[in-house]
Amino acid sequence: MTPGAEVRIAGGKVGAVSNSALDPKTFEARVTLSLMSDIEIPDDSVAKIVSDGLLGGAHVAIEPGGSDVMLAEGDSIAITQ
């Protein structure tokens, strides 16, 4: 995932990717997101990397969950695809 790629909820831009790296122990991608300050994300939300089409770009799509507990700054989205 490229830094600067959009983060979207329901198709609307809510932030951008600020960093991405490979975890050498788990071989999982660790992507850091920078979101608008007024956006709250339930802790059971799902994050997906979605292709923008034939041109090869991609963005992070967040599907909000139904939890009443919101993620705090520095928290992780546990469910990813």
Steps between C-alpha positions, in 0.01 A plus 500: 500500500645830394524791745251765392242244380146594602308354792125487429179424684194444278699641207583830672858598580564509876879488506817365344763232547796654684730196512516134404748229587532123513513343847806270475366260765143450372549602135188713532472851362491773765327805358478824697201719421452871558128577534303824525470600867119485503483140371424228756554134408324221696746242637336215303545670161658328199785646291553382141748593230292564190615543140407827329467326165713419199755772567640310798433746781352390831340648809403384849125449545372492857167330566377630836385242751213530745693528826442789739874498581706722272866456411737745666808654340765230464252209512493229232221370281502128578289381206676551167469357151 
